[in-house]
Amino acid sequence: MALGRREKNLQSSIRGSRIIAAIGIGVAVGCVFAFFFPHGFFSTNQPTQLRHVSDSNLEVDAASCESTEKIDLLKSDIRRLSDKNAELKRQVRELNEKMRLAEQGNQHAHEQVVVLSEPHKAGPFGTVKSLRTNPTVLPDETVNPRLAKILAEVADRKEIIVALANSNVKAMLELWFTNIKKVGIPNYLVVALDNEILEFCKANDVPVYQRDRDESVDAIGKGGGNHAVSGLKFRILREFLQLGYSVLLSDVDIVFLQNPFDHLHRDSDVESMSDGHNNMTAYGFNDVFDEPAMGWARYAHTMRIWVYNSGFFYIRPTIPSIELLDRVAGRLAREANAWDQAVFNEELYFPSHPGYIGLHASKRTMDFYLFMNSKVLFKTVRKDAKLKKIKPVIVHVNYHPDKYPRMQAVVEFYLNGKQDALDPFPDGSQ
């Protein structure tokens, strides 16, 4: 009995040892597989890895495409920035010019504010300045919508050169606008007084405007001579001023050598070239009149100045300027034998006196060497080595009837460098 129990216990012990050994072997094998196959034989991560590889390839392709697109975008940006840079350079040039004009007009604006503000005490001796620059009018486009549209396209900073012309001055007109183009002046306009000039300007790409039909104007404009046509401008220019534009009025017997807008002061209602030929005659002088019969009082002092030339003047859109145009146009309509230049100067200069109210317009005389008349050129400048080196802004062939050949000579001398171009002509007219 005891032997049987010992055998049974021995068998049970051996069986338990085998189980423990089996479990140990199983654990060991499990550890080995766990080490070499951490994700198992049928890991669900394997497709994910494949997807990662596939996705990475797609990302490379996408990145490559994206790089090409970025390069194209960068090239486009470079072109755009280059264009913008060119535009900015142009704007800088314009702003520099505007700053120059603003500085020029800053003092004028200050004077307006001071004078038009509340009454104030006078400043210290030598510091008081009166108003020289009158305020401009409020533009009224209802006056002439068609002209307003043209000026909006052609004018620069509300300024424009204007010339009136009919077919009688066609050759001079061509020389006139040819040199304006050479100088590079963009803001100019021809007022065509007949259909031939209208078509001529269109054919030559010249800005042109023809007024609506007006019998009183058309009759003079189509068949009138220089003086008759010259008188029309005072009526026609009024609308330009009412629209708020400053006008540089130019006859067609003028050669442009520089841009005149770079040489204006803009501080007066009217800025005009002079018919004077030296400092005294152009800017004024004290002329002593001698009357011996008066004895002790034989000498009488007078003030003299040679007239402004009504064929070239700059006029601002102010109330006094418009009143000047009205006065001159009115007198020319009433006085059949009146000369427009004489009337223009009388209305500018004559003071108020019994029976007459003078015009309160400010005025400035242009530099007569820069805005040169043909007397100055042919009588003085061409004979002086130093003066010949001065390049005028314009030359107005107003003192000589042989206008066209002298205009051609001016072009040859100043623009083409032909030093003897002016020599064949006499000082005056033959």
Buried (B, 14 or more C-beta within 10 A) or exposed (E): EEEEEEEEEEEEEEEEEEEEEEEEEEEEEEEEEEEEEEEEEEEEEEEEEEEEEEEEEEEEEEEEEEEEEEEEEEEEEEEEEEEEEEEEEEEEEEEEBEEEBEEEBEEBEEBBEBEEEEEEEEEEEEEEEEBBBBBBBEBEBEBBEEBBEBBEEBBBEBBBBBBBBBBBBBEBBBBBBBBBBEBEBEBBBBBBBBEBBBEBBEEBEBBBBBBEEEEEBBEBBBBBEBEBBBBBBBBBBBBBBBBBBBBBBBBBBBBBBBBBBEBBBBBBBBBBBBBBBEEBBBBBBEEEEEEEEEEEEEEEEEEEBBBBBBBBBBBBBBBBBBBBBBBBBBBBEEEEEBBBBEBBBBBBBEEEEEEEEEBEBBBBBBBBBBBBBBBBBBBBBBEEEEBBEEEBBBBBBBBBEEBEEBBEBBBBBBBEEEEEBBEEBEBEEE
